[in-house]
Structure formats: structure tokens, C-alpha cells
Amino acid sequence: MTEQEQRCGYVAIVGRPNVGKSTLLNRLVGEKISITTPKPQTTRHRILGIQTSDRGQVVYVDTPGIHGGQRKAINRYMNRTASAAMYDVDLILFVIEAEGWRRDDDRVLERLRAVNKPVMLVINKVDRLKDKTALLKLIEESSRRYAFQEVVPLSALSGDGVERLDELVPKSLPFSQPLFDADQLTDRSERFLAAEFIREHLTRRLRDEIPYSLTVEIEDFTHEDKLYHVSAVIWVERESQKGIVIGQKGSNLKEVGQRARADMERLLGTQVVLKLWVKTKTGWSDDERALARFGYEG
């Protein structure tokens, strides 16, 4: 491919919480860039996933799920982050579930109408549908709601249908030189990813309400004697939550530490010594200054 034929651009992946945006990003890039859990609002930051191939370079922008009904500062931050991403891209992938439209899907669509960008509709989780005629009805209904450039049914989890999306996206991007090196997969640092690995396994391990009240701060991230030494603080909002995070005789913290360390070692390609502490910062999720300290900026 000549320099004049190369395509490159930014593609935002948007949608309500828990529709599989991060799973789709990881599938498209071919690596675990964004953490995933069964719980809504796992993604809190804008994360780039960079896919470079003979078709060009696609810079995917994973975003927090757009949602309503919650008024904490962190919820406002996530909605602002997702909405802002729509304006700075060449194409938008709007992800919904194959089970049908919901109120939060309409909330996302309202924001898309104001952006004036090309939009492809991605209908995810088609593997869950027993009645395939329901998919045809959903495609027809969706096409009446908005003039989507394409409608692509797929399963980000199994990979079924992703190949078609992978072929369509580069064709919608401008002719341009690559923006990143061919071997770069994300704009996020290893330090950031280490914190996200810890938060992912906390979210998977703990009861429903606790993951939304915690965040992770990396205090030390050093490479010495072929080892990475990582120290992290898990911040919760109330003293009563510390015991839940730690678990009986430290069981939760031990399990989370083992799993997060394994992810870090896979990422870094070497051994990791991981130390975890749990501390309290009252009301951090509704405190703009605390959010900035913990990396929720922009």
C-alpha cells in the first residue's frame, strides 16, 4: 500500500453501560487493553486501543457507558468523557444489545444526533438470541430510529461477526499517515494498566455495591533486578468497607492480588512483586479534587 492509500483515524466506541464496549475493543485490537467485568460502569476512563494492519491504522476510543439517574461527580465525569469523545473522531460505533433498545440507548442516540458524525450501529451479544427473527426486527427498528451508515450484528465475546466490522471500519477513515508506531497498542501507561487490573479483579470479587465506592492509586512502580515492584492503595469511601475489601483473614485481598499480579506479569513479561493496602477517603467519588488526584481528569 502506498503512502497515499493509507488510511488512519479515530473511532469512538459508545453506548450505555455494560453493552460490551470494552470487550469489543479488546477483540478488535487483539489484546486486553480495557478491563471487563459483568458489572455496569466498569470503564471509567477514555482508553485508546490501536490496531495497525495492512488496511491502515484504526485508533479505537473506548469510553465509559453513558447513563442517567446518578448525580455523583464521578458519574458526571464519565458522561462528560464519553460525550467529548464523540466530537474528536472520524467515526462512531454505537453499541447496543441484541435484546433490544432501552432508555439509556435512547439517551446515547440523542447525543449522537447533535454530533453530526458518521455512525455505525453495532448490535452486540447476538449469541444470546434464541429467536433469530428478533434480530431482523431489531435491525429494522434501529434503521427507523437513525440513518446508520452500517448495521453490524456480532458477538464481541465469541468473535462472531467481528471480522465484517473489522473490514468496514478502515474504509470509513480518511487517507492519512499512521499516528502511532506499528507496535503500539494503547496510549495508556503500564502503571495505569496495573491499577486497572487491580480494580478489575476487585470488581469481580466483591459484592455489588462496593466496586462503585473504590478506586486504585499506584504509589510505587519500579523496575529493579529483573523485577517490577508495584505498591497500590485501594481507596474506599467508608471505614466499614475496608473489612469487606480485605475479606476474612485477608482472603479477598489475597485473591485479587494473585490475579492482578498474573495480569501484570503477562503485560510486563517479567515477575512482579505486588503489595496492596486499603485506605479510606470519605466521599471521594463525589469530590472533584479527589477525582483529579486519582486521575479522573479532562
C-alpha positions in Angstrom: 0.0 0.0 0.0 1.4 3.4 -1.0 1.5 6.3 1.4 -1.3 8.0 -0.5 -3.5 4.9 0.0 -3.0 4.5 3.8 -6.0 5.2 6.0 -5.9 6.3 9.6 -8.3 7.8 12.0 -10.1 7.8 15.4 -13.2 5.6 16.1 -15.2 6.1 19.3 -17.0 3.1 20.8 -20.0 4.5 22.7 -23.1 3.1 24.3 -24.9 2.7 27.6 -23.1 0.8 30.4 -22.5 -3.0 30.1 -23.2 -3.5 26.4 -19.7 -4.9 25.8 -17.8 -1.9 24.5 -14.5 -2.9 26.2 -14.9 -6.5 25.2 -15.3 -5.3 21.6 -12.2 -3.0 21.9 -10.1 -5.9 23.1 -11.4 -8.2 20.4 -10.6 -5.6 17.6 -7.1 -4.8 18.9 -6.3 -8.4 19.8 -5.1 -7.7 23.3 -6.5 -6.9 26.7 -6.4 -3.1 26.7 -9.6 -2.3 28.6 -10.8 -4.2 31.7 -14.1 -6.0 31.6 -16.5 -7.3 34.3 -20.1 -8.3 34.3 -21.0 -5.1 36.3 -22.1 -1.9 34.6 -19.8 1.2 34.7 -16.6 -0.8 34.9 -14.9 1.5 32.3 -14.3 5.0 33.9 -11.7 6.5 31.5 -11.2 7.2 27.9 -8.8 4.5 26.6 -7.2 4.2 23.2 -6.7 0.8 21.5 -4.5 1.0 18.5 -5.0 -1.5 15.6 -2.4 -1.4 12.8 -2.7 -3.6 9.8 -2.3 -3.7 6.0 -5.6 -1.9 5.9 -4.3 1.1 7.8 -4.3 2.2 11.4 -7.5 2.4 13.5 -7.3 4.2 16.8 -10.3 3.0 18.8 -11.5 5.1 21.7 -13.2 3.1 24.4 -15.5 5.2 26.6 -17.5 4.9 29.8 -21.1 4.0 29.4 -23.4 7.0 29.1 -26.0 6.7 31.9 -28.5 8.8 33.8 -30.0 8.8 37.3 -26.8 9.2 39.2 -25.5 12.6 40.3 -22.1 12.0 41.8 -19.1 13.8 40.5 -17.6 10.5 39.1 -20.8 9.9 37.1 -20.7 13.4 35.6 -17.1 12.8 34.8 -17.8 9.5 33.0 -20.7 11.1 31.0 -18.5 14.1 30.0 -15.7 11.8 29.0 -17.9 9.7 26.7 -19.7 12.7 25.2 -16.5 14.6 24.5 -15.0 11.6 22.7 -17.8 11.8 20.0 -16.6 15.1 18.8 -12.9 14.2 18.2 -13.3 11.2 16.0 -13.8 10.3 12.3 -16.4 7.5 13.0 -18.6 6.4 15.9 -19.5 2.8 16.7 -22.8 2.9 18.7 -23.1 -0.4 20.6 -26.5 -1.8 21.8 -27.5 -5.3 22.9 -29.4 -7.7 20.7 -32.1 -8.0 23.3 -33.4 -4.6 22.2 -33.5 -0.9 22.8 -33.5 0.6 26.4 -34.0 4.1 27.7 -30.2 4.6 28.1 -29.8 3.6 24.4 -32.1 6.5 23.5 -30.1 8.8 25.7 -26.9 7.9 23.8 -28.8 8.4 20.5 -29.9 11.9 21.5 -26.2 12.8 21.9 -25.3 11.3 18.6 -27.8 13.4 16.8 -26.0 16.5 18.0 -22.6 15.4 16.9 -23.0 15.1 13.1 -20.5 12.2 12.6 -20.9 9.0 10.6 -22.3 6.3 12.9 -22.3 2.5 12.6 -24.7 0.6 14.8 -23.1 -2.5 16.4 -25.7 -5.0 17.7 -23.7 -7.0 20.3 -24.4 -10.2 22.1 -26.3 -11.9 19.2 -25.1 -15.2 20.6 -27.7 -14.8 23.4 -30.6 -14.7 20.9 -32.6 -17.9 20.6 -35.1 -16.4 18.1 -33.1 -15.0 15.2 -36.1 -13.3 13.7 -36.0 -10.9 16.6 -32.6 -9.7 15.3 -34.2 -8.8 11.9 -36.9 -6.9 13.7 -34.3 -5.0 15.8 -32.3 -4.1 12.7 -35.5 -2.7 11.0 -36.5 -0.8 14.2 -33.0 0.6 14.5 -32.9 1.8 10.9 -36.1 3.7 11.5 -34.6 5.5 14.5 -31.4 6.8 12.8 -29.7 6.7 9.4 -26.8 4.5 10.4 -24.0 4.1 7.9 -24.0 0.3 8.6 -25.7 -2.1 11.0 -23.4 -4.9 12.1 -24.7 -7.7 14.3 -21.9 -9.6 16.2 -20.7 -11.2 19.4 -17.7 -9.4 20.8 -17.2 -12.3 23.3 -17.1 -15.1 20.7 -15.8 -13.0 17.8 -18.7 -14.0 15.5 -19.4 -11.1 13.1 -16.4 -9.0 14.2 -14.5 -9.7 11.0 -17.1 -7.8 9.0 -16.8 -4.8 11.3 -13.0 -5.0 11.1 -13.3 -4.7 7.3 -15.8 -1.9 7.2 -14.2 0.5 9.7 -10.9 1.3 7.9 -12.9 2.1 4.7 -14.7 5.0 6.6 -11.4 6.6 7.7 -9.5 9.4 5.9 -6.4 8.9 3.9 -3.6 9.7 6.4 -0.2 8.6 7.7 -0.3 6.4 10.9 -0.4 8.4 14.1 1.3 5.8 16.3 4.1 3.3 15.9 3.0 0.0 14.4 3.8 -2.0 17.6 1.9 0.5 20.0 -1.4 -0.9 21.3 -2.6 1.9 23.6 -1.8 5.4 24.8 -2.1 4.3 28.4 1.0 3.6 30.6 1.8 0.3 32.2 1.3 2.0 35.5 -2.3 2.9 34.6 -3.0 -0.6 33.3 -1.6 -2.1 36.6 -4.1 0.0 38.6 -6.9 -1.1 36.2 -6.0 -4.8 36.6 -6.4 -4.5 40.4 -9.7 -2.7 40.0 -11.0 -5.3 37.6 -10.4 -8.2 40.0 -11.8 -6.2 42.9 -14.9 -5.6 40.9 -15.2 -9.3 40.0 -14.6 -10.4 43.6 -16.7 -8.1 45.7 -20.4 -7.7 46.3 -22.4 -5.3 44.1 -22.2 -2.0 45.9 -18.5 -2.0 46.9 -16.8 -1.7 43.4 -18.5 1.6 42.8 -17.1 3.0 46.1 -13.4 2.2 45.4 -10.6 3.3 43.2 -6.9 2.3 42.9 -3.9 4.5 43.2 -0.4 3.2 42.3 2.2 4.6 44.8 5.3 2.8 43.5 6.0 1.2 40.1 9.7 0.5 39.7 11.8 -2.0 37.8 14.8 -3.4 39.6 16.8 -6.6 39.3 14.5 -8.0 36.6 11.5 -7.5 38.9 8.7 -4.9 38.9 7.9 -3.7 42.4 4.3 -2.4 42.5 2.6 -0.8 45.5 -1.0 0.2 45.3 -3.6 1.7 47.6 -7.2 0.7 47.3 -9.3 3.7 48.4 -12.8 3.2 49.7 -15.3 5.7 50.9 -16.2 4.4 54.4 -14.3 2.6 57.1 -16.9 -0.2 57.1 -15.9 -1.0 53.5 -12.3 -1.8 54.4 -13.1 -5.1 56.0 -15.2 -6.2 53.1 -12.4 -5.4 50.6 -9.8 -7.2 52.8 -12.0 -10.2 53.4 -11.9 -12.8 56.2 -8.3 -13.3 57.1 -7.3 -11.2 54.1 -8.9 -13.7 51.6 -10.3 -11.1 49.2 -7.1 -9.1 49.1 -5.0 -12.2 48.6 -7.2 -13.5 45.7 -7.3 -10.1 44.0 -3.5 -9.6 44.4 -2.7 -13.0 42.9 -5.0 -12.4 39.8 -3.8 -8.9 39.3 -0.2 -9.9 39.6 -0.7 -12.6 36.9 -2.1 -10.0 34.6 0.8 -7.6 35.2 3.3 -10.3 34.6 1.7 -11.2 31.3 1.8 -7.5 30.3 5.3 -6.8 31.5 6.9 -10.1 30.6 8.6 -10.5 33.9 8.0 -11.2 37.6 6.1 -8.7 39.7 6.1 -8.1 43.5 2.7 -6.6 44.3 1.8 -5.0 47.6 -1.8 -3.8 48.4 -3.2 -1.6 51.1 -6.7 -0.4 51.8 -7.4 3.1 53.0 -10.4 5.4 53.4 -11.1 8.7 51.7 -14.6 9.7 52.7 -16.8 10.6 49.7 -14.0 10.6 47.1 -16.4 9.7 44.3 -18.3 13.0 44.8 -15.3 15.2 45.3 -13.8 16.9 42.2 -10.4 17.5 43.9 -10.2 13.9 45.0 -11.1 12.7 41.5 -8.4 14.8 39.9 -5.9 13.3 42.4 -6.9 9.8 41.4 -6.5 10.5 37.7 -10.1 11.4 36.7 -9.2 14.4 34.7 -10.2 16.1 31.4 
